Amino acid sequence: MKITYADLASGLLAAAICTMFSPPVHADRGRDGKQDEFPRPLVIGHRGAHGYLPAHTLEGYALAIELGADFIEPDLVSTKDGHLIARHEPNIVNTTDVASRPEFASRRRTAVIDGAADEGFFASDFTLAEIKRLRAVQDFAERPQQFNGKFEIPTLEEIIALAKRKSEEKGRPIGIYPETKHPTYHKSIGLPLEKRLVAILAAADWNRRDAPVFLQSFEPGSLKELRTLSPIRSIQLVDANDVNPDGSLDFTAPFDRPFDWTASGDPRLLARTFGFLVTDEGMREVKTYADGIGPWKRYIVSSVEA
């Protein structure tokens, strides 16, 4: 793989811009009284270096670190046999070469995720051994396609090992910023994410407050469960569907509210949208189970031109 100096320079600029939308992380103290090593805004490699390489690959995460990322951000979904792998969605049709694999053609189906029908191939229908036979592809047509089919799909354990190795190589801490993807869906198919996630972190000696880890989710229920299992810092993600012509946010389903609120049937929760989470009342509630919020950037720059 050859990345030119121009690529690196433009990537560093992009990484610097990303810090504007990263939550400021103030110096915190762990249970041992030691101050965090990240007392400043963080650069987060979202999905790795997705502008250059297929998302959620070890190679993409490594490039993000080379471009200056402090943290790498894997989205976590489950395989059929309960392994946590990095994919943006449970449906892997657009991010792997699975559709070109005749041996898996019969696995194509339609699933309902967060109330919406989705057709393709789903990680939960594949064992880890089968996932490892697939290769990642770039899911944005306007981005480089020459690395399609070259990189494996990584497990969370492999991502942690990469972060630790790069921390030693670079002489600076590299952390991970994992997201539990569609946790209500995963629970509904008998593959809950939270306990497995914490078990993997514990095995890496990272299930502690001062570990270089932030846990994130769009679903408060997932974060509340994680808070009972782990002292690790966590972030409530805040979404919306789109921006209206007047610059206000559009909360159209399925991006109207956290899906666990929708699934609960609770009239109090059904009366809310994601927008509630950035109100004073909402943030007081978030404070009871998380350490911060991760809003979509349109909450910060609410403009159709931004």
HELIX and SHEET records of a PDB file:
HELIX    1   1 TYR A    5  CYS A   18  1                                  14    
HELIX    2   2 THR A   19  PHE A   21  5                                   3    
HELIX    3   3 LEU A   58  GLU A   66  1                                   9    
HELIX    4   4 VAL A   98  SER A  100  5                                   3    
HELIX    5   5 PRO A  102  ARG A  107  5                                   6    
HELIX    6   6 ALA A  123  ASP A  125  5                                   3    
HELIX    7   7 LEU A  128  ILE A  131  1                                   4    
HELIX    8   8 LEU A  156  LYS A  170  1                                  15    
HELIX    9   9 PRO A  183  SER A  188  1                                   6    
HELIX   10  10 GLU A  194  ALA A  203  1                                  10    
HELIX   11  11 PRO A  220  LEU A  229  1                                  10    
HELIX   12  12 PHE A  259  SER A  264  1                                   6    
HELIX   13  13 PRO A  267  LEU A  270  1                                   4    
HELIX   14  14 PHE A  274  VAL A  278  5                                   5    
HELIX   15  15 ASP A  280  VAL A  286  1                                   7    
HELIX   16  16 LYS A  297  TYR A  299  5                                   3    
SHEET    1   A 3 ILE A  44  HIS A  46  0                                        
SHEET    2   A 3 PHE A  71  GLU A  73  1                                        
SHEET    3   A 3 GLY A 175  ILE A 176  1                                        
SHEET    1   B 3 LEU A  84  ALA A  86  0                                        
SHEET    2   B 3 ASP A  75  SER A  78 -1                                        
SHEET    3   B 3 GLU A 179  THR A 180  1                                        
SHEET    1   C 2 ARG A 109  ILE A 113  0                                        
SHEET    2   C 2 ALA A 116  GLY A 120 -1                                        
SHEET    1   D 3 PHE A 214  SER A 217  0                                        
SHEET    2   D 3 ARG A 233  VAL A 238  1                                        
SHEET    3   D 3 GLY A 292  PRO A 295  1                                        
SHEET    1   E 2 ASP A 242  VAL A 243  0                                        
SHEET    2   E 2 LEU A 249  ASP A 250 -1                                        
END                                                                             
